[in-house]
Amino acid sequence: MGEIVGVVIVPKQGETIDEEQLMDYFLEHLPGYKIPRKYRIADSLPRSGAGKIVKYKLRELHISEFEWFRKIPESRY
């Protein structure tokens, strides 16, 4: 269908994400077709006044910057 699964990851406050461990987690816990092909580590997600993630704003922010997503090497899945 031409769509690519991408994910935006926000680490818990004060924590960092080890990208190698992230890849290992994807491979261990997700079937191959669900492994995101691209990912981005962000500081925060856009939220509404009720605290819910505003998905359309998330798409607007990150799809316009899609080239900034890191590609997961195909050899990893």
N, C-alpha and C positions, 0 to 999 in steps of 0.2 A: 504494500500500500504506500510505500515511500516514506513512512514515518520512522523516526529514530527515537529510541527511548533515551531520555536524558534525566539526570537527577541533580537537584541542588541540595547540598549537604551543609547544615549549620552545626558546627561542633558545640558541645556544652561549654558554658562560660569557663574560661581558664584552661580548657583542654585543647589539644591539637589532634589532627588526624594524620596518621601515618598512611601514606598512599599505598604502600605495599601491603599493609594489613587490610586496607579497604578492599583491594583487589582480591585478596585471599578470602575475605568475608563474602564477597559477591559469589565467588566460585564455590564456596562451601555451602552457602545457604540458598542460592537461587538456581533454578534451572536455566540452561543456556539461553533460552529465548527471552528470559526476563532480566538478564544482566544488562544494566544500562550501558549503552555504547559510548556515552559521553557523560561527564560529571563536572560539577563546579562546586568549589567550597566557598561559601559566602558567610558574611558576618551576621546576617539576619534575613528574615522573610517578611514580605509586606503583610501586615495584619489589619483587620478591621477594628472598629471600636470595641467589638465584642471579643476580640482576641483571635478570631478565626483567620486562617491564611486566605488572602485575596488572590485566588488563582489567576484571574485575568491579568492582574498587575504583575504577578510573578512571570507569566508568559511574556508580557510586554518588556519587562526589565531584562530577562535572560535570553529570550529568543533574539532580540536585537543585538545581543552580544554573544551569539552562539559560537563565534570563532574563538571566544575566550574559554569555552569548555575544553577540558582535557579529554583526549580520546583514549579509551581503554584499548591497549594493544590486542588485536584479534588473536594473537597467540595465547592470550590469557583465558580465553573461553572456548 
